[in-house]
Amino acid sequence: MSKLVVEIIDNVGNVAFEAILFDPLRDVLWQEVLLILIVSDKIERHG
């Protein structure tokens, strides 16, 4: 891939990342993600 294409992909990724960060629903989404991680962690430990 050319450097220009990589930079464009980087920029698009950054914009998407910022949109996620500043989304008003992000707190709810983060709580759900954390909950899923905690639950899956407990399931793995109990085997």
Backbone as CSV, one residue per row, in Angstrom:
resi,resn,N_x,N_y,N_z,CA_x,CA_y,CA_z,C_x,C_y,C_z
1,MET,0.850,-1.203,0.000,0.000,0.000,0.000,0.876,1.239,0.000
2,SER,0.415,2.241,-0.724,1.177,3.488,-0.750,0.990,4.228,0.565
3,LYS,1.941,5.095,0.851,1.896,5.858,2.102,0.639,6.722,2.167
4,LEU,0.229,7.265,1.023,-0.955,8.130,0.984,-2.202,7.348,1.403
5,VAL,-2.344,6.136,0.876,-3.507,5.311,1.212,-3.520,5.015,2.705
6,VAL,-2.350,4.688,3.262,-2.249,4.399,4.693,-2.664,5.618,5.503
7,GLU,-2.231,6.808,5.068,-2.583,8.034,5.788,-4.083,8.292,5.725
8,ILE,-4.691,8.042,4.570,-6.138,8.244,4.425,-6.881,7.293,5.364
9,ILE,-6.458,6.029,5.392,-7.094,5.050,6.277,-6.925,5.487,7.731
10,ASP,-5.731,5.968,8.080,-5.472,6.460,9.437,-6.427,7.588,9.791
11,ASN,-6.584,8.536,8.863,-7.453,9.687,9.117,-8.900,9.254,9.298
12,VAL,-9.363,8.352,8.467,-10.739,7.858,8.581,-10.914,7.152,9.920
13,GLY,-9.918,6.361,10.297,-9.968,5.661,11.580,-10.025,6.634,12.740
14,ASN,-9.234,7.707,12.673,-9.222,8.700,13.747,-10.564,9.401,13.862
15,VAL,-11.158,9.745,12.731,-12.463,10.412,12.737,-13.512,9.490,13.356
16,ALA,-13.490,8.227,12.956,-14.445,7.262,13.504,-14.227,7.106,15.001
17,PHE,-12.965,7.052,15.406,-12.634,6.894,16.826,-13.137,8.089,17.626
18,GLU,-12.917,9.295,17.097,-13.380,10.502,17.785,-14.901,10.536,17.849
19,ALA,-15.553,10.095,16.785,-17.016,10.069,16.775,-17.530,9.143,17.873
20,ILE,-16.844,8.014,18.051,-17.231,7.076,19.109,-16.990,7.715,20.475
21,LEU,-15.828,8.363,20.632,-15.480,8.955,21.926,-16.464,10.035,22.340
22,PHE,-16.904,10.839,21.372,-17.755,11.973,21.711,-19.241,11.677,21.529
23,ASP,-19.558,10.407,21.262,-20.954,10.008,21.131,-21.608,10.065,22.508
24,PRO,-22.774,10.695,22.617,-23.438,10.788,23.925,-23.787,9.433,24.520
25,LEU,-23.879,8.421,23.678,-24.209,7.084,24.172,-22.975,6.308,24.621
26,ARG,-21.801,6.922,24.499,-20.575,6.169,24.752,-20.516,5.604,26.167
27,ASP,-21.038,6.339,27.141,-21.005,5.841,28.517,-21.793,4.543,28.644
28,VAL,-22.965,4.510,28.026,-23.789,3.304,28.060,-23.070,2.167,27.350
29,LEU,-22.486,2.462,26.183,-21.779,1.440,25.421,-20.596,0.902,26.210
30,TRP,-19.840,1.805,26.847,-18.676,1.371,27.630,-19.115,0.477,28.777
31,GLN,-20.217,0.848,29.437,-20.716,0.029,30.550,-21.082,-1.365,30.054
32,GLU,-21.713,-1.429,28.888,-22.085,-2.732,28.340,-20.852,-3.539,27.973
33,VAL,-19.862,-2.885,27.376,-18.618,-3.572,27.004,-17.928,-4.108,28.253
34,LEU,-17.835,-3.265,29.287,-17.199,-3.693,30.532,-17.956,-4.862,31.148
35,LEU,-19.281,-4.783,31.123,-20.105,-5.852,31.682,-19.853,-7.159,30.940
36,ILE,-19.803,-7.092,29.614,-19.541,-8.283,28.798,-18.167,-8.857,29.133
37,LEU,-17.162,-7.982,29.269,-15.813,-8.442,29.595,-15.781,-9.119,30.958
38,ILE,-16.442,-8.514,31.933,-16.467,-9.074,33.288,-17.162,-10.432,33.286
39,VAL,-18.317,-10.507,32.629,-19.074,-11.758,32.582,-18.280,-12.844,31.868
40,SER,-17.680,-12.518,30.721,-16.922,-13.520,29.974,-15.701,-13.966,30.769
41,ASP,-15.105,-13.038,31.533,-13.960,-13.377,32.371,-14.378,-14.382,33.446
42,LYS,-15.533,-14.157,34.065,-16.026,-15.067,35.109,-16.344,-16.435,34.523
43,ILE,-16.938,-16.450,33.335,-17.279,-17.719,32.683,-16.008,-18.516,32.407
44,GLU,-14.963,-17.838,31.921,-13.702,-18.515,31.625,-13.076,-19.095,32.890
45,ARG,-13.135,-18.371,33.984,-12.518,-18.835,35.227,-13.231,-20.058,35.787
46,HIS,-14.552,-20.105,35.629,-15.303,-21.239,36.156,-15.256,-22.430,35.204
47,GLY,-14.797,-22.159,33.965,-14.605,-23.214,32.991,-15.883,-23.929,32.652
